[in-house]
Amino acid sequence: MSPLVELLAITRTELLRTLRNARVLILLLLFATSTALVGLIVGLLTRGLDAQGPEAAEAASAGILGFLVGDDGGAFQRLSELPLLVPLVFRVTLFFLPLYVALLGYDQLSAELSTGSVRYWAVRSRRGSILGGKFAAQAVVLGVLLGVVLAGLFVAGAFLRPGTEPVLLASAAARFWVGGATFAFAYLALTALSSAVTSGPGASLLLNVGALVAFWLLEVVGGRAALVHRMGGPASWTEGLRWLSPSAYASGILASSAAFATSAVAYGVFGAVFLSCAWAVFRARDI
């Protein structure tokens, strides 16, 4: 059997099994509820700004968008055409998305490694096909979940600003989905690596969450050093640590095309490295 046929067969089987799992519905509800809660808080804040007058609301919105995109004039202009709720909630959602990814796929391989059932796949299929098929099935489910949540977010944004052009909302939603999907790709690959390294779902989840915390600390330490340097302080070698964390490139998802492409390439590289390591570990394991 060719590798492509193996990959498609495993992807189909895993996709059906994942969709039958109640965890997908629970994660969708959790993802949507947390996004709605953040949207509610942001909506209350923006309503309070609107009550202070149009000039104050416009100045506050400009300050928030400036914080999100920095001095990127093109991105600022593009995002200012959307309700403030949409880019702000999306940016907050990206902070929690890696945890949802971990909860979705922490047992990609570790569950079957712990029971030994993975050997039935290994007898008939290449290990690369097993890893790739499981990863592809998780990626499809994650892409659908992300699309559903983004659809709800943009529908809410359309109600907040009724005059917004549908074409503008559709193009922004597509761009946000592509950005979110590339972002999630890197973290789903990290989840696959955690699952391949460990021999049980619990250990896989702990390792995955630990890796997320470690990457977050790298970004915090490097970002703080860079901020001190920008404010006139001394330069430090720790500034570069933030670029070792995938989340350091999240701001580019909302930015102009060049920064967006840079972030997409960065997440592609992270994902490729994590998947390659997962394949190497899984290939060498005695199952």
N, C-alpha and C positions, 0 to 999 in steps of 0.2 A: 504494500500500500504506500502511495506517495506521501511525503510529509504534508502536503497541502490538504489531501483528503483526510489524513489523520487529524490535522489541526481543525478542520471544519467539523468533523464528526465529534470531536471532544468539545469543541465550542458549543455545538448544538445541545449535546447532552448536559453540559454544565449549565448552560443558559436555562434550560427547562427545569433543572433541579434548583437553581437559584431562585427562579420566579415562583416555584412552589413553596419556597421557604418563607415563613411568616416574618423573618427578619427584614426582608426587603420592604414590606409594608410598614413595619415598625420604624425602620430608618427613614422612609419617606415621610411618615407622620412627624418624626422627630426633626428632620431637616426642614420640613415645611413650617412646623410650629415655631421652631427657633427663629427662622427667617421672618415669619409673621410677627413674632414678639419684638425682634429688632426693628422691623418696619413700623410697628405701633409706637415704639419709643421715639424713633426718628420722626414719625408723623406728628407726634405731640410736640416735639421740639420745634419743628418747622412751623406748626400752627402758632406756637408761642411767638416765633419770630415774625410771622405775618401780622400778628396782633399789634406789633410795635410799629407798623407802617411799612410801606413798600420799599423805602430807601434802606431802612435797617435790615429788612429781610434780604434784599439784594446784596448788601454788603456782607452779611453773615454767610449767605450762600457762596459768594465769591471767595470768602476766606476758607470755607470748608473745601471747596473744589481746589483751591490753591494748595491746601494741605495734601489733598489726594494726588495731584498731578505735578506739584512743584511749579516750575517756570515753563512748562510745556504749554505754549499758547494755543496750539492746534487742538490738543486734548481738552483744554479748558473751554474753548469755544464749542467743541462738539458735545461735551457733557453738560454745558450750561443750557443746551436745547432740551435736555431731559429734565423731568422732575428730580429734585435733589434726592428724594427718597431712593431712586433707582441706583445710582452709582455708589451712594453711601452704604446702603444695605448690602449691595453686592460685594463691596470691599470688606465689610465686616464678615460676610458669609465665607469669604476666602480664608479668613483666619481660622474658622472652625471646620472647614471642609476636610483638611487632612485627618481629623479625628473621625469624621463620618466614613472616610475611605478606609481607615483602619478597622472600624467596626464592621464594614461590609465584607472585607476580604481577608481578615486575619487568619482564617482557616482554609485558605485556598489549597494549600498542600499539607499543612500540619495536621489537619483532622484525619486525612487518609494515611499520613505517615504514622500517626499514633495507633491506628487500628490495623495497619498493614494492608489495607485494601488497595493502596496505590499499586501494589505489585500486579494486580490484575490488569491495570492500565499498561504497566511497564512490559508485560509479556507481549502485548499486541501493538504497542505504539512506542515511538521514540520518546525519550524523556523531554526533549525540546518541544515536541508536539503536545505533551501533557501540560507542561508549564505554559506554553503559548495559548493552548485552548482554554485553560482555566482563566488565564489573564484576560483573554479576549472576551470571554463571557462576562467577567466582572466589569470590564470596561464598557460593554454595551449597557448593562444595567445601570452603571454609574452615570453614563451619558444621558439615559432616559430620566433618571432621577433629577439630574441637574437641569435638564430641559423643562421638566414639569415645574420645578421651583422657580426657574427664571420666567416661565410663562405667567405664573401667578404674580410675580413681582412686577412685570411690565404691565399686566392688566391693572394692577393697583395703581401704577404710575399713570396709566391712561385716564383713570377716573380722577386722579388728583389734578391733572392738567388736560382737560377735555380737548383743547385745541391742537394738541400735538399731532403731527402728521403720522398716519399709520405706517407709511414707508420708513420714516425716521425711526420709529419704535422697532419695526421689524429688523432693520439693518443693525441697530444697536443691540437688539436681543441676540442676533446671530453672532455678532462680534463678541459679546459677553460669553456666549456659550462656547465659542471656539477658545477664547482665553481661559475660561474655567476648565474646559476639557483638557487643554495642554497642562494646566496647573495640576489637575487631578491625576493626569497620566504619570507624572513623576512620583507622586505619593502612592499611587496604586502599585507601581513597580517596587517602591520601598516595602510595601506590604507583602508583595510576593517574595521579596528577599527575606523578610522576617519569617515568613511562613516556611520557606525552604530551609532556613538555618535551624529552626527549632523542631522538636519532635512532638509537640502538643499545642492545641489551640490557645490554652492559657498562657504558655510561655511565649508564643508568637505575638499575642496581643500586648503582653508586658514589654517585650523587646521593641515592638513597633511604637508604642507610646513613649518608651524611653528614648528612642531615636528622634521622635518628634520634639521632645523636650530638649534634647541635646542640640538639634538644629535651631530651635528657638533661642537657646542660650547663645549660640554662635552669632545669630543675628543681633541679639540685644547687646552683646559685648562689642561687636564690631560697629554697630550703629551708634552706640554711645561714644566710642572713640572718634568716629567720623564727625559726630556733632560737636564734640569738644574742639576738634581741629578746625572746623568751619567757623567756630566762634572765636578763633584766635589762639587757641591753645596749641600745645606741641603735637606734632604728628606722632602716631604710634603704629607699630606693626600690627596691632590688633584690629586696625581698621579693615584690613583685608579679610578678616575671619568671616564677616557677614556674607561674603560672596560664596562661601562654602555651604550656605544654607539655601535650600530651594525657595523658601518664603521671601528671601531678600529680593527676588525678581518679580514679586507679585504686583508692585506698583506699575510695572511696564504693561500690564494687561489693560489698564485704563488709559494708558498714554497714547502718543501718536504712533503712526505705523512703524517707524524705525524702532522705537523702544518696544513696541508690541512684538515685533519680529525677534528682537534680541531676547526678550523674555521667553518666547515660544521655543527658540533654539536652545536656551539654557535649560528649560524643562525637558526638552527632547534629549539633551545630553544626560541630564540627571537620570531620566527614565531609562535610557539605554544602558548606562553604567549599572544601575540597580538590577535591571533585568539580566544583564550579562553575568553579574555576580550570582544572581539567583540560579541561573542556568548552570554555571560552573559548580556551585555547591550541590544542587540537585543531581547533576550528572555524576558527581563523585560519591554520593551517598550510597550506603549499603541498605537497600530496601528489601 
